[in-house]
């Protein structure tokens, strides 16, 4: 008798996430696992998909997100599943939704400006909420140093005292035991700028015993970027843990082209300690509105403003003219607010993306009123614009950067690869048509060419819309 599987995908061009050449074959899924790959002409499926002419790949893993709240407040995760993402890494840049801080200061307001979602006293409580109310995507979560600092240090303009460090270290221990995969820092942001290198090391001491990782938004990505890379390497060595350099970039016109220097140094350091990096495929960043960031930008777009919500999506120069004041005063009047900053050179973006060890992360901000288009378009943009359009790398290499490479660096077992026994996180796409549709003018738009997406064997994106399924799991790191 022929085998009957839950799902049978026939005749696909399989790109397995390892970087190996594509091959034609069938894939069978039972439950949440891939059970057979190859010529399955004799098998049948309760659901069958004719995938001839389409590419079947592992579901994409977004190496850098701020989806901590979105998974609970909008579990359909349309911005992610619509571009083939089935797993997100959250809690980045030092910003996590737990443990609950006594007040919400920038950049914590990127997750929730009103503070109502900062409701979990312990990190384990937050992870349990994600397990009890699963999203359409899997997640692997980091604990944020900024969140810790706001909760433990009353005066954020000074280094933490020994007793405050002890409190933060205990919370790191609790979070790792509960299932956090590591700690992230955002030393460029005001709440953490006063933190010394040694403070970060002492807070993160539990990482090694728990097999955790250290990820960082560098203290500076401009003039002193090389010094900040050295600080990061030092922290990783002292802790004895892998380091992830978040959304690697060089910013400001005087630093355009310096990615040649930074990548050479990163490559050299990779020979002596575990270091990896991610980037998003755009030459503009997005975060809170700050004058220091405005000063070095060729263009600034307001993404949200609590004081003046009507200016969301408008250029800051236009807003200043409408308000009848200098740009500096407009920045002050808009607070609290967020913005997109054009401070990078496209050559640096392409060079960093092309670097063999670079993973893909969107760094999207799902709660911005007018978000950066990276929230909806990052992964199809890599496949369409950079791989197919510019020929920066073959499709197999592009998909490896989004799947197998990321799973290996973050220690996500049986994810990011399409093989028998792996979890059935899958994306079916049209390689000739896949492209981002989100733009800076119209940033909320599903991408072209993403046909179907499955998380743990269940469909989460079909026929151009979400399915209502919520099969996501909270993933632990396996060092």
C-alpha positions as a LaTeX table, in Angstrom:
\begin{tabular}{lrrr}
\hline
Residue & $x$ (\AA) & $y$ (\AA) & $z$ (\AA) \\
\hline
Unk1 & 0.00 & 0.00 & 0.00 \\
Unk2 & 1.24 & 3.52 & $-0.82$ \\
Unk3 & 2.29 & 5.70 & 2.09 \\
Unk4 & $-0.14$ & 8.51 & 2.92 \\
Unk5 & 1.46 & 11.65 & 4.33 \\
Unk6 & $-0.07$ & 14.77 & 5.84 \\
Unk7 & 1.50 & 16.95 & 3.13 \\
Unk8 & 3.17 & 16.01 & $-0.15$ \\
Unk9 & 4.92 & 18.66 & $-2.25$ \\
Unk10 & 5.73 & 17.34 & $-5.72$ \\
Unk11 & 8.28 & 18.32 & $-8.35$ \\
Unk12 & 9.89 & 21.28 & $-6.60$ \\
Unk13 & 13.35 & 22.69 & $-7.19$ \\
Unk14 & 14.73 & 22.03 & $-3.72$ \\
Unk15 & 17.22 & 24.48 & $-2.25$ \\
Unk16 & 18.06 & 22.80 & 1.04 \\
Unk17 & 19.61 & 25.68 & 3.03 \\
Unk18 & 23.15 & 24.30 & 3.09 \\
Unk19 & 24.37 & 26.26 & 0.09 \\
Unk20 & 24.45 & 23.10 & $-2.05$ \\
Unk21 & 23.15 & 23.21 & $-5.65$ \\
Unk22 & 19.40 & 22.86 & $-6.09$ \\
Unk23 & 17.87 & 19.56 & $-7.16$ \\
Unk24 & 14.43 & 18.44 & $-8.27$ \\
Unk25 & 12.41 & 16.30 & $-5.89$ \\
Unk26 & 9.36 & 15.68 & $-3.75$ \\
Unk27 & 8.99 & 16.37 & $-0.03$ \\
Unk28 & 6.67 & 14.58 & 2.40 \\
Unk29 & 5.65 & 15.97 & 5.77 \\
Unk30 & 4.01 & 14.19 & 8.69 \\
Unk31 & 3.09 & 16.27 & 11.71 \\
Unk32 & 5.76 & 18.91 & 12.22 \\
Unk33 & 8.62 & 17.02 & 10.51 \\
Unk34 & 9.94 & 16.40 & 7.04 \\
Unk35 & 9.89 & 12.61 & 6.70 \\
Unk36 & 10.92 & 11.94 & 3.10 \\
Unk37 & 12.83 & 13.82 & 0.38 \\
Unk38 & 13.35 & 12.46 & $-3.14$ \\
Unk39 & 11.29 & 10.72 & $-5.80$ \\
Unk40 & 8.00 & 9.96 & $-4.04$ \\
Unk41 & 5.97 & 8.93 & $-7.08$ \\
Unk42 & 4.40 & 6.06 & $-5.14$ \\
Unk43 & 3.35 & 8.14 & $-2.16$ \\
Unk44 & 0.19 & 10.12 & $-1.56$ \\
Unk45 & $-0.67$ & 13.09 & 0.61 \\
Unk46 & $-3.80$ & 14.21 & 2.42 \\
Unk47 & $-2.81$ & 17.57 & 0.98 \\
Unk48 & $-0.78$ & 17.65 & $-2.22$ \\
Unk49 & 0.97 & 20.60 & $-3.87$ \\
Unk50 & 2.17 & 20.68 & $-7.47$ \\
Unk51 & 5.39 & 22.67 & $-7.14$ \\
Unk52 & 6.77 & 22.25 & $-10.65$ \\
Unk53 & 8.65 & 25.40 & $-11.66$ \\
Unk54 & 8.85 & 26.62 & $-8.06$ \\
Unk55 & 11.60 & 26.60 & $-5.45$ \\
Unk56 & 11.06 & 24.89 & $-2.10$ \\
Unk57 & 13.39 & 26.03 & 0.68 \\
Unk58 & 13.58 & 25.98 & 4.47 \\
Unk59 & 11.54 & 28.72 & 6.09 \\
Unk60 & 13.64 & 31.85 & 6.49 \\
Unk61 & 15.08 & 32.76 & 9.89 \\
Unk62 & 15.06 & 36.48 & 10.66 \\
Unk63 & 18.33 & 36.96 & 12.56 \\
Unk64 & 17.39 & 40.36 & 13.99 \\
Unk65 & 13.88 & 41.43 & 14.96 \\
Unk66 & 11.93 & 43.51 & 17.44 \\
Unk67 & 8.88 & 41.24 & 17.31 \\
Unk68 & 8.82 & 40.69 & 21.09 \\
Unk69 & 5.38 & 42.26 & 21.52 \\
Unk70 & 4.05 & 41.64 & 17.99 \\
Unk71 & 3.97 & 37.88 & 18.55 \\
Unk72 & 1.47 & 38.46 & 21.35 \\
Unk73 & $-0.47$ & 41.45 & 20.03 \\
Unk74 & $-0.67$ & 40.33 & 16.39 \\
Unk75 & 0.21 & 36.65 & 16.25 \\
Unk76 & $-0.59$ & 36.26 & 12.55 \\
Unk77 & 2.83 & 37.85 & 11.93 \\
Unk78 & 1.83 & 38.93 & 8.42 \\
Unk79 & 4.92 & 41.10 & 7.83 \\
Unk80 & 7.11 & 38.04 & 8.39 \\
Unk81 & 5.23 & 35.03 & 7.00 \\
Unk82 & 4.37 & 37.01 & 3.85 \\
Unk83 & 8.08 & 37.06 & 3.01 \\
Unk84 & 8.76 & 33.44 & 3.95 \\
Unk85 & 9.99 & 33.92 & 7.50 \\
Unk86 & 9.09 & 31.09 & 9.89 \\
Unk87 & 11.44 & 31.86 & 12.81 \\
Unk88 & 12.37 & 35.20 & 14.38 \\
Unk89 & 15.20 & 36.10 & 16.76 \\
Unk90 & 13.81 & 38.70 & 19.19 \\
Unk91 & 15.03 & 40.78 & 22.09 \\
Unk92 & 17.72 & 42.56 & 20.09 \\
Unk93 & 19.63 & 45.83 & 20.64 \\
Unk94 & 19.30 & 45.52 & 24.41 \\
Unk95 & 15.51 & 45.84 & 24.19 \\
Unk96 & 13.30 & 43.04 & 25.52 \\
Unk97 & 9.74 & 42.99 & 26.83 \\
Unk98 & 10.80 & 41.47 & 30.16 \\
Unk99 & 11.61 & 41.70 & 32.98 \\
Unk100 & 9.20 & 44.59 & 33.60 \\
Unk101 & 10.97 & 47.95 & 33.99 \\
Unk102 & 9.57 & 50.58 & 36.39 \\
Unk103 & 9.29 & 53.10 & 33.55 \\
Unk104 & 9.40 & 53.16 & 29.76 \\
Unk105 & 12.21 & 55.26 & 28.33 \\
Unk106 & 13.51 & 55.38 & 24.75 \\
Unk107 & 14.30 & 52.99 & 23.09 \\
Unk108 & 12.01 & 50.67 & 25.09 \\
Unk109 & 9.11 & 52.58 & 23.53 \\
Unk110 & 9.94 & 50.91 & 20.22 \\
Unk111 & 8.10 & 47.89 & 21.66 \\
Unk112 & 5.33 & 49.78 & 23.47 \\
Unk113 & 5.16 & 53.49 & 24.14 \\
Unk114 & 2.37 & 53.23 & 26.72 \\
Unk115 & 4.01 & 50.50 & 28.77 \\
Unk116 & 1.04 & 48.17 & 29.00 \\
Unk117 & 2.87 & 45.29 & 27.35 \\
Unk118 & 5.76 & 45.49 & 29.82 \\
Unk119 & 3.73 & 43.30 & 32.16 \\
Unk120 & 6.00 & 40.33 & 32.89 \\
Unk121 & 7.92 & 40.45 & 36.15 \\
Unk122 & 10.28 & 37.65 & 35.16 \\
Unk123 & 11.63 & 36.69 & 31.76 \\
Unk124 & 10.28 & 33.20 & 32.26 \\
Unk125 & 6.77 & 34.64 & 32.60 \\
Unk126 & 7.16 & 36.27 & 29.19 \\
Unk127 & 8.38 & 33.07 & 27.54 \\
Unk128 & 5.50 & 31.18 & 29.09 \\
Unk129 & 3.05 & 33.70 & 27.59 \\
Unk130 & 4.60 & 33.04 & 24.17 \\
Unk131 & 4.15 & 29.30 & 24.69 \\
Unk132 & 0.54 & 29.65 & 25.84 \\
Unk133 & $-0.36$ & 32.07 & 23.01 \\
Unk134 & 1.78 & 30.93 & 20.08 \\
Unk135 & 2.31 & 33.03 & 16.98 \\
Unk136 & 2.48 & 31.96 & 13.35 \\
Unk137 & 6.29 & 31.97 & 13.60 \\
Unk138 & 8.73 & 30.26 & 15.89 \\
Unk139 & 10.90 & 32.47 & 18.05 \\
Unk140 & 14.22 & 32.37 & 19.87 \\
Unk141 & 14.53 & 35.18 & 22.37 \\
Unk142 & 17.31 & 37.32 & 23.82 \\
Unk143 & 17.29 & 39.20 & 27.12 \\
Unk144 & 17.92 & 42.93 & 26.69 \\
Unk145 & 20.60 & 44.72 & 28.70 \\
Unk146 & 18.76 & 48.05 & 28.38 \\
Unk147 & 15.62 & 46.54 & 29.88 \\
Unk148 & 17.70 & 45.09 & 32.70 \\
Unk149 & 19.44 & 48.40 & 33.30 \\
Unk150 & 16.24 & 50.47 & 33.42 \\
Unk151 & 14.84 & 47.98 & 35.95 \\
Unk152 & 17.94 & 47.87 & 38.18 \\
Unk153 & 19.79 & 51.21 & 37.91 \\
Unk154 & 17.90 & 54.32 & 39.11 \\
Unk155 & 20.41 & 56.77 & 37.59 \\
Unk156 & 21.06 & 55.68 & 34.01 \\
Unk157 & 23.78 & 58.27 & 33.52 \\
Unk158 & 26.24 & 56.37 & 35.68 \\
Unk159 & 27.83 & 52.95 & 35.69 \\
Unk160 & 25.95 & 50.31 & 37.64 \\
Unk161 & 27.03 & 49.73 & 41.22 \\
Unk162 & 28.16 & 46.24 & 42.32 \\
Unk163 & 24.82 & 45.50 & 43.99 \\
Unk164 & 22.94 & 46.57 & 40.85 \\
Unk165 & 25.20 & 44.39 & 38.70 \\
Unk166 & 24.41 & 41.46 & 41.00 \\
Unk167 & 20.68 & 42.04 & 40.51 \\
Unk168 & 21.05 & 42.15 & 36.73 \\
Unk169 & 23.27 & 39.07 & 36.72 \\
Unk170 & 20.67 & 37.14 & 38.72 \\
Unk171 & 18.03 & 38.10 & 36.16 \\
Unk172 & 20.30 & 36.91 & 33.35 \\
Unk173 & 20.61 & 33.58 & 35.16 \\
Unk174 & 16.83 & 33.31 & 35.54 \\
Unk175 & 16.19 & 34.17 & 31.89 \\
Unk176 & 18.70 & 31.66 & 30.57 \\
Unk177 & 17.27 & 28.92 & 32.76 \\
Unk178 & 13.81 & 29.78 & 31.46 \\
Unk179 & 14.89 & 29.49 & 27.83 \\
Unk180 & 16.46 & 32.75 & 26.66 \\
Unk181 & 19.21 & 32.07 & 24.12 \\
Unk182 & 21.47 & 34.90 & 25.24 \\
Unk183 & 21.82 & 38.58 & 26.09 \\
Unk184 & 21.74 & 41.56 & 23.73 \\
Unk185 & 23.14 & 45.04 & 24.26 \\
Unk186 & 22.40 & 48.41 & 22.72 \\
Unk187 & 25.31 & 50.45 & 24.01 \\
Unk188 & 24.61 & 53.24 & 21.50 \\
Unk189 & 21.38 & 54.11 & 23.31 \\
Unk190 & 21.16 & 56.57 & 26.19 \\
Unk191 & 20.12 & 54.10 & 28.93 \\
Unk192 & 23.25 & 52.01 & 28.31 \\
Unk193 & 25.86 & 54.55 & 27.22 \\
Unk194 & 27.18 & 54.91 & 30.76 \\
Unk195 & 27.66 & 51.15 & 31.06 \\
Unk196 & 31.34 & 50.26 & 31.00 \\
Unk197 & 32.72 & 47.28 & 29.16 \\
Unk198 & 33.35 & 45.64 & 32.51 \\
Unk199 & 29.76 & 46.21 & 33.63 \\
Unk200 & 28.52 & 44.36 & 30.55 \\
Unk201 & 30.92 & 41.49 & 31.17 \\
Unk202 & 29.92 & 41.11 & 34.82 \\
Unk203 & 26.20 & 41.24 & 34.04 \\
Unk204 & 26.60 & 38.58 & 31.34 \\
Unk205 & 28.78 & 36.15 & 33.32 \\
Unk206 & 26.09 & 33.39 & 33.36 \\
Unk207 & 26.16 & 33.09 & 29.57 \\
Unk208 & 29.03 & 30.64 & 29.39 \\
Unk209 & 27.61 & 28.11 & 31.83 \\
Unk210 & 24.29 & 28.13 & 29.98 \\
Unk211 & 25.73 & 28.02 & 26.46 \\
Unk212 & 24.26 & 31.43 & 25.64 \\
Unk213 & 25.32 & 33.97 & 23.04 \\
Unk214 & 26.16 & 37.67 & 23.22 \\
Unk215 & 24.67 & 39.95 & 20.57 \\
Unk216 & 25.35 & 43.64 & 20.29 \\
Unk217 & 24.25 & 46.84 & 18.63 \\
Unk218 & 27.73 & 48.39 & 18.71 \\
Unk219 & 28.41 & 51.40 & 20.89 \\
Unk220 & 29.13 & 53.33 & 17.69 \\
Unk221 & 28.83 & 52.42 & 14.00 \\
Unk222 & 30.48 & 55.62 & 12.80 \\
Unk223 & 33.86 & 57.21 & 13.43 \\
Unk224 & 34.90 & 54.84 & 16.22 \\
Unk225 & 33.45 & 51.65 & 14.73 \\
Unk226 & 36.82 & 49.85 & 14.81 \\
Unk227 & 37.25 & 50.54 & 18.54 \\
Unk228 & 33.72 & 49.31 & 19.15 \\
Unk229 & 34.41 & 46.09 & 17.27 \\
Unk230 & 37.41 & 45.54 & 19.54 \\
Unk231 & 35.23 & 46.13 & 22.60 \\
Unk232 & 32.82 & 43.48 & 21.32 \\
Unk233 & 35.58 & 40.95 & 20.66 \\
Unk234 & 36.96 & 41.60 & 24.15 \\
Unk235 & 33.57 & 40.97 & 25.77 \\
Unk236 & 33.18 & 37.71 & 23.85 \\
Unk237 & 36.64 & 36.52 & 24.84 \\
Unk238 & 36.18 & 37.41 & 28.50 \\
Unk239 & 32.84 & 35.60 & 28.62 \\
Unk240 & 33.98 & 32.69 & 26.47 \\
Unk241 & 30.83 & 32.82 & 24.32 \\
Unk242 & 29.94 & 33.42 & 20.65 \\
Unk243 & 29.38 & 37.02 & 19.56 \\
Unk244 & 26.83 & 38.33 & 17.06 \\
Unk245 & 27.42 & 41.80 & 15.60 \\
Unk246 & 23.92 & 43.13 & 14.96 \\
Unk247 & 22.90 & 44.89 & 11.72 \\
Unk248 & 26.52 & 45.57 & 10.78 \\
Unk249 & 26.97 & 48.86 & 8.97 \\
Unk250 & 29.20 & 51.93 & 8.71 \\
Unk251 & 27.36 & 55.24 & 8.98 \\
Unk252 & 28.08 & 58.84 & 8.08 \\
Unk253 & 29.66 & 60.10 & 4.88 \\
Unk254 & 33.23 & 60.20 & 6.29 \\
Unk255 & 32.90 & 56.44 & 6.94 \\
Unk256 & 31.51 & 55.36 & 3.59 \\
Unk257 & 33.71 & 52.57 & 2.25 \\
Unk258 & 35.04 & 51.54 & 5.64 \\
Unk259 & 33.22 & 48.21 & 5.43 \\
Unk260 & 36.37 & 47.01 & 3.64 \\
Unk261 & 38.22 & 47.64 & 6.89 \\
Unk262 & 35.56 & 46.33 & 9.27 \\
Unk263 & 34.98 & 43.11 & 7.34 \\
Unk264 & 38.70 & 42.41 & 7.10 \\
Unk265 & 39.00 & 42.79 & 10.87 \\
Unk266 & 35.93 & 40.62 & 11.53 \\
Unk267 & 37.26 & 37.92 & 9.20 \\
Unk268 & 40.60 & 37.98 & 11.00 \\
Unk269 & 38.96 & 37.69 & 14.41 \\
Unk270 & 36.77 & 34.81 & 13.27 \\
Unk271 & 39.95 & 32.70 & 13.13 \\
Unk272 & 40.43 & 32.97 & 16.91 \\
Unk273 & 36.93 & 33.26 & 18.41 \\
Unk274 & 33.31 & 32.60 & 17.37 \\
Unk275 & 32.04 & 35.82 & 15.77 \\
Unk276 & 29.18 & 36.29 & 13.32 \\
Unk277 & 27.10 & 39.17 & 11.96 \\
Unk278 & 23.83 & 40.06 & 10.31 \\
Unk279 & 22.65 & 42.94 & 8.15 \\
Unk280 & 19.50 & 44.23 & 6.47 \\
Unk281 & 19.45 & 44.97 & 2.72 \\
Unk282 & 18.85 & 48.73 & 2.78 \\
Unk283 & 20.99 & 51.87 & 3.01 \\
Unk284 & 18.78 & 53.48 & 5.64 \\
Unk285 & 18.37 & 52.63 & 9.32 \\
Unk286 & 15.41 & 53.18 & 11.65 \\
Unk287 & 15.10 & 53.75 & 15.38 \\
Unk288 & 14.06 & 56.47 & 17.82 \\
Unk289 & 14.28 & 60.11 & 16.72 \\
Unk290 & 17.48 & 61.62 & 18.11 \\
Unk291 & 19.28 & 64.81 & 17.14 \\
Unk292 & 22.65 & 63.07 & 17.09 \\
Unk293 & 21.38 & 60.71 & 14.38 \\
Unk294 & 19.66 & 63.48 & 12.42 \\
Unk295 & 22.93 & 65.41 & 12.21 \\
Unk296 & 24.68 & 62.77 & 10.10 \\
Unk297 & 21.79 & 61.83 & 7.81 \\
Unk298 & 21.23 & 62.83 & 4.18 \\
Unk299 & 17.49 & 62.40 & 4.67 \\
Unk300 & 15.22 & 61.69 & 7.66 \\
Unk301 & 11.64 & 60.32 & 7.55 \\
Unk302 & 9.46 & 60.47 & 10.66 \\
Unk303 & 7.99 & 57.00 & 11.35 \\
Unk304 & 5.87 & 57.96 & 14.36 \\
Unk305 & 5.40 & 60.80 & 16.83 \\
Unk306 & 3.35 & 60.68 & 19.97 \\
Unk307 & 3.13 & 64.47 & 20.14 \\
Unk308 & 2.34 & 64.99 & 16.44 \\
Unk309 & 1.07 & 61.73 & 14.90 \\
Unk310 & $-0.02$ & 63.58 & 11.76 \\
Unk311 & 3.60 & 63.80 & 10.64 \\
Unk312 & 4.13 & 60.04 & 10.41 \\
Unk313 & 5.66 & 59.20 & 7.04 \\
Unk314 & 6.80 & 62.78 & 6.34 \\
Unk315 & 10.33 & 64.04 & 5.72 \\
Unk316 & 11.72 & 65.83 & 8.76 \\
Unk317 & 12.73 & 68.87 & 6.66 \\
Unk318 & 9.12 & 69.25 & 5.49 \\
Unk319 & 7.85 & 68.88 & 9.05 \\
Unk320 & 10.20 & 71.62 & 10.25 \\
Unk321 & 9.02 & 73.96 & 7.48 \\
Unk322 & 5.38 & 73.25 & 8.31 \\
Unk323 & 6.03 & 73.90 & 12.00 \\
Unk324 & 7.94 & 77.05 & 11.11 \\
Unk325 & 11.00 & 76.17 & 13.14 \\
Unk326 & 14.56 & 74.86 & 12.74 \\
Unk327 & 15.02 & 71.11 & 12.38 \\
Unk328 & 16.50 & 70.91 & 15.89 \\
Unk329 & 13.34 & 72.42 & 17.35 \\
Unk330 & 11.14 & 70.12 & 15.25 \\
Unk331 & 12.99 & 67.12 & 16.68 \\
Unk332 & 12.27 & 68.40 & 20.18 \\
Unk333 & 8.59 & 69.04 & 19.48 \\
Unk334 & 8.00 & 65.61 & 17.95 \\
Unk335 & 9.26 & 63.66 & 20.97 \\
Unk336 & 8.84 & 60.87 & 21.69 \\
Unk337 & 9.19 & 59.77 & 18.10 \\
Unk338 & 10.88 & 57.44 & 15.63 \\
Unk339 & 12.65 & 58.00 & 12.32 \\
Unk340 & 14.35 & 56.50 & 9.28 \\
Unk341 & 17.88 & 57.77 & 8.62 \\
Unk342 & 19.71 & 57.67 & 5.30 \\
Unk343 & 23.31 & 57.48 & 6.51 \\
Unk344 & 24.85 & 54.51 & 4.66 \\
Unk345 & 26.34 & 53.96 & 1.21 \\
Unk346 & 24.85 & 51.29 & $-0.99$ \\
Unk347 & 28.31 & 49.88 & $-1.79$ \\
Unk348 & 28.87 & 49.15 & 1.91 \\
Unk349 & 25.46 & 47.47 & 2.21 \\
Unk350 & 26.20 & 45.19 & $-0.77$ \\
Unk351 & 29.72 & 44.42 & 0.45 \\
Unk352 & 28.55 & 43.45 & 3.93 \\
Unk353 & 25.67 & 41.40 & 2.55 \\
Unk354 & 28.01 & 39.56 & 0.17 \\
Unk355 & 30.46 & 38.64 & 2.96 \\
Unk356 & 30.31 & 34.86 & 3.33 \\
Unk357 & 29.35 & 34.80 & 7.01 \\
Unk358 & 26.68 & 37.53 & 6.94 \\
Unk359 & 23.19 & 36.44 & 7.97 \\
Unk360 & 20.03 & 38.32 & 6.97 \\
Unk361 & 18.02 & 40.18 & 9.60 \\
Unk362 & 15.21 & 42.65 & 8.97 \\
Unk363 & 15.51 & 44.81 & 12.12 \\
Unk364 & 11.90 & 45.74 & 11.36 \\
Unk365 & 9.87 & 47.77 & 13.85 \\
Unk366 & 6.32 & 46.37 & 13.70 \\
Unk367 & 4.74 & 49.06 & 15.88 \\
Unk368 & 5.86 & 52.09 & 13.85 \\
Unk369 & 2.92 & 53.85 & 12.21 \\
Unk370 & 4.90 & 54.22 & 8.96 \\
Unk371 & 7.59 & 51.57 & 9.27 \\
Unk372 & 10.83 & 51.14 & 7.37 \\
Unk373 & 10.09 & 48.87 & 4.36 \\
Unk374 & 12.55 & 46.30 & 5.74 \\
Unk375 & 9.75 & 45.09 & 8.04 \\
Unk376 & 7.86 & 43.64 & 5.05 \\
Unk377 & 10.50 & 43.34 & 2.34 \\
Unk378 & 13.96 & 42.29 & 3.56 \\
Unk379 & 14.09 & 38.64 & 2.50 \\
Unk380 & 12.48 & 38.93 & $-0.95$ \\
Unk381 & 14.70 & 41.98 & $-1.53$ \\
Unk382 & 17.80 & 39.85 & $-0.98$ \\
Unk383 & 16.44 & 37.17 & $-3.34$ \\
Unk384 & 15.12 & 39.53 & $-5.99$ \\
Unk385 & 17.24 & 42.67 & $-6.02$ \\
Unk386 & 20.60 & 41.42 & $-4.75$ \\
Unk387 & 20.70 & 37.79 & $-5.94$ \\
Unk388 & 18.66 & 37.79 & $-9.17$ \\
Unk389 & 19.00 & 41.47 & $-10.10$ \\
Unk390 & 22.58 & 42.35 & $-9.19$ \\
Unk391 & 23.99 & 38.82 & $-9.21$ \\
Unk392 & 25.64 & 39.41 & $-5.84$ \\
Unk393 & 25.42 & 35.67 & $-5.12$ \\
Unk394 & 23.53 & 32.61 & $-6.42$ \\
Unk395 & 20.06 & 31.84 & $-5.08$ \\
Unk396 & 21.48 & 28.90 & $-3.11$ \\
Unk397 & 23.91 & 31.23 & $-1.31$ \\
Unk398 & 21.20 & 33.80 & $-0.61$ \\
Unk399 & 18.94 & 31.17 & 0.92 \\
Unk400 & 21.81 & 29.73 & 2.98 \\
Unk401 & 22.30 & 33.20 & 4.52 \\
Unk402 & 18.63 & 33.17 & 5.56 \\
Unk403 & 18.40 & 29.58 & 6.76 \\
Unk404 & 21.20 & 27.10 & 7.44 \\
Unk405 & 23.81 & 29.69 & 8.35 \\
Unk406 & 21.49 & 31.43 & 10.82 \\
Unk407 & 20.28 & 28.20 & 12.40 \\
Unk408 & 23.88 & 27.07 & 12.93 \\
Unk409 & 25.05 & 30.37 & 14.43 \\
Unk410 & 22.10 & 30.64 & 16.81 \\
Unk411 & 22.12 & 26.94 & 17.71 \\
Unk412 & 18.63 & 26.14 & 16.42 \\
Unk413 & 18.60 & 22.37 & 16.01 \\
Unk414 & 16.85 & 20.85 & 12.97 \\
Unk415 & 15.91 & 24.28 & 11.64 \\
Unk416 & 17.13 & 26.10 & 8.55 \\
Unk417 & 17.68 & 22.92 & 6.52 \\
Unk418 & 15.41 & 20.90 & 4.27 \\
Unk419 & 16.20 & 17.27 & 5.00 \\
Unk420 & 14.55 & 14.21 & 6.44 \\
Unk421 & 14.02 & 14.60 & 10.19 \\
Unk422 & 14.15 & 18.39 & 10.20 \\
Unk423 & 11.22 & 20.53 & 11.32 \\
Unk424 & 8.82 & 21.30 & 8.48 \\
Unk425 & 9.42 & 25.04 & 8.29 \\
Unk426 & 9.09 & 25.60 & 4.53 \\
Unk427 & 8.64 & 28.31 & 1.92 \\
Unk428 & 7.52 & 27.74 & $-1.66$ \\
Unk429 & 8.49 & 30.61 & $-3.97$ \\
Unk430 & 8.81 & 31.66 & $-7.58$ \\
Unk431 & 12.52 & 32.41 & $-8.00$ \\
Unk432 & 11.93 & 34.43 & $-11.17$ \\
Unk433 & 9.29 & 36.66 & $-9.60$ \\
Unk434 & 10.18 & 36.97 & $-5.91$ \\
Unk435 & 10.68 & 40.65 & $-5.05$ \\
Unk436 & 9.99 & 43.18 & $-2.35$ \\
Unk437 & 7.07 & 45.52 & $-2.94$ \\
Unk438 & 7.38 & 47.60 & 0.22 \\
Unk439 & 8.89 & 51.04 & $-0.40$ \\
Unk440 & 9.74 & 54.05 & 1.74 \\
Unk441 & 6.65 & 55.78 & 0.34 \\
Unk442 & 4.39 & 52.70 & 0.71 \\
Unk443 & 6.10 & 50.51 & 3.33 \\
Unk444 & 3.26 & 48.10 & 4.14 \\
Unk445 & 3.01 & 45.67 & 1.23 \\
Unk446 & 3.37 & 41.89 & 0.92 \\
Unk447 & 6.15 & 40.78 & $-1.40$ \\
Unk448 & 5.74 & 39.15 & $-4.80$ \\
Unk449 & 6.57 & 35.55 & $-5.51$ \\
Unk450 & 6.00 & 33.97 & $-2.08$ \\
Unk451 & 3.49 & 31.20 & $-2.87$ \\
Unk452 & 3.06 & 29.24 & 0.40 \\
Unk453 & 4.69 & 29.13 & 3.83 \\
Unk454 & 4.49 & 26.41 & 6.49 \\
Unk455 & 5.63 & 26.59 & 10.12 \\
Unk456 & 6.05 & 23.21 & 11.82 \\
Unk457 & 4.11 & 21.57 & 9.01 \\
Unk458 & 1.10 & 23.87 & 9.16 \\
Unk459 & 0.27 & 26.52 & 6.53 \\
Unk460 & 0.64 & 30.11 & 7.75 \\
Unk461 & 0.63 & 31.96 & 4.37 \\
Unk462 & $-1.39$ & 30.89 & 1.34 \\
Unk463 & $-3.20$ & 32.62 & $-1.53$ \\
Unk464 & $-1.67$ & 35.96 & $-0.62$ \\
Unk465 & $-2.91$ & 36.04 & 2.96 \\
Unk466 & $-2.37$ & 34.62 & 6.43 \\
Unk467 & $-4.24$ & 31.42 & 7.28 \\
Unk468 & $-5.03$ & 31.97 & 10.96 \\
Unk469 & $-2.79$ & 29.08 & 12.03 \\
Unk470 & $-0.54$ & 29.67 & 15.07 \\
Unk471 & 1.91 & 26.74 & 15.16 \\
Unk472 & 4.97 & 28.67 & 16.38 \\
Unk473 & 7.23 & 27.33 & 19.12 \\
Unk474 & 9.65 & 28.97 & 21.56 \\
Unk475 & 13.04 & 27.59 & 20.58 \\
Unk476 & 16.01 & 26.98 & 22.85 \\
Unk477 & 19.61 & 27.25 & 21.82 \\
Unk478 & 21.72 & 24.13 & 21.53 \\
Unk479 & 25.34 & 25.23 & 21.81 \\
\hline
\end{tabular}
